[in-house]
Amino acid sequence: MKKLVIIALSATLAFGASAALVGCGDGWETVSSGGIAIDSVERDENGYIAEDAAKQAAFTMAEVMEAECTLIDTNLDTSGNPVTWTVDFDANGTSYHYVVNAENGDLVDFSSLGI
């Protein structure tokens, strides 16, 4: 678990630099990236990263603790290529939407909206 947090924290720093280019606004802000990976995490019986690993990565990238989050919803989408985890949650007045590649942990998409 420590390794996930360290790698996800590194990903947060890399993602933060990308997110700064988006700017601020009243609507959804979206950033897509294929370069943020989660390494050495628990995997399910199909070889995909486990639901808890996807959630923890999203919380770490959003810089929130799970205890601060409400309306947490996760979904494994096996219909696309790649297979992805969608992690949606609200925290501290913001609604977050993360899409994580379930095979390698890359961040596929991110958006947030002030609520």
C-alpha positions in Angstrom: 0.0 0.0 0.0 2.9 2.4 0.7 4.3 1.9 -2.8 0.9 2.8 -4.3 0.7 6.0 -2.3 4.2 7.0 -3.2 3.7 6.3 -6.9 0.3 8.0 -6.9 1.8 11.0 -5.1 4.4 11.2 -7.8 1.6 11.0 -10.4 -0.2 13.8 -8.5 2.8 16.1 -8.9 3.1 15.3 -12.6 -0.7 15.6 -13.1 -0.7 18.9 -11.2 1.6 20.4 -13.7 -0.7 19.4 -16.5 -3.8 20.6 -14.7 -2.3 24.0 -14.3 -2.5 24.5 -18.0 -6.2 24.0 -18.0 -7.0 27.1 -16.0 -10.0 27.9 -13.9 -13.7 28.3 -14.8 -17.2 27.7 -13.8 -17.7 24.5 -15.9 -16.1 21.2 -16.1 -12.3 21.1 -16.5 -11.0 18.1 -18.3 -7.4 16.7 -18.7 -6.5 13.6 -20.5 -3.2 11.8 -20.0 -1.7 8.4 -20.7 1.5 8.8 -18.7 0.5 8.4 -15.1 0.9 4.8 -13.9 0.2 2.9 -10.8 2.8 0.2 -10.2 2.8 -3.0 -8.0 -0.8 -2.9 -6.9 -3.3 -5.6 -6.0 -5.0 -7.2 -9.0 -8.3 -9.0 -9.4 -8.8 -12.5 -10.8 -8.8 -11.1 -14.4 -5.5 -9.3 -13.9 -7.0 -5.8 -13.7 -6.0 -3.5 -10.9 -8.3 -3.9 -7.9 -11.2 -1.6 -7.3 -9.6 -0.3 -4.0 -6.4 0.5 -5.9 -8.2 2.5 -8.5 -10.2 4.4 -5.8 -7.0 5.1 -3.7 -5.2 6.4 -6.8 -8.1 8.8 -7.7 -8.3 10.0 -4.1 -4.5 10.6 -4.0 -4.5 12.5 -7.4 -7.4 14.6 -6.1 -5.4 15.2 -2.9 -8.3 14.1 -0.6 -8.7 11.4 2.0 -11.4 8.7 1.5 -13.0 9.9 4.7 -13.6 13.3 3.1 -15.4 11.7 0.1 -19.1 11.2 -0.3 -21.2 9.6 -3.1 -18.3 7.3 -4.1 -19.1 5.3 -7.2 -16.8 2.9 -9.1 -17.5 1.0 -12.2 -15.3 -1.5 -14.2 -16.0 -0.9 -17.9 -14.9 -4.0 -19.9 -16.6 -2.9 -23.1 -13.9 -0.6 -24.3 -10.3 -0.9 -25.2 -8.6 -0.4 -22.8 -10.7 -1.8 -19.9 -11.1 1.1 -17.4 -12.2 1.9 -13.9 -14.4 4.9 -13.5 -14.2 6.5 -10.1 -16.7 9.3 -9.3 -16.9 11.1 -5.9 -17.5 14.4 -4.2 -15.1 16.0 -1.7 -14.7 19.4 -0.3 -17.2 21.1 -2.6 -15.9 19.5 -5.8 -17.3 16.6 -7.8 -14.5 14.5 -9.3 -14.6 12.0 -12.3 -11.5 9.8 -12.9 -11.0 7.1 -15.6 -8.1 4.8 -14.8 -6.8 2.1 -17.2 -7.6 -1.1 -15.4 -4.7 -3.0 -17.1 -1.7 -0.7 -16.3 -3.1 2.0 -14.0 -2.6 4.9 -16.4 -4.8 7.9 -15.9 -7.0 8.0 -19.0 -9.2 11.0 -18.2 -10.0 13.4 -15.4 -12.6 16.1 -14.8 -13.9 18.1 -11.9 -16.7 20.5 -11.2 -17.3 22.8 -8.3 -20.6 21.9 -6.5 
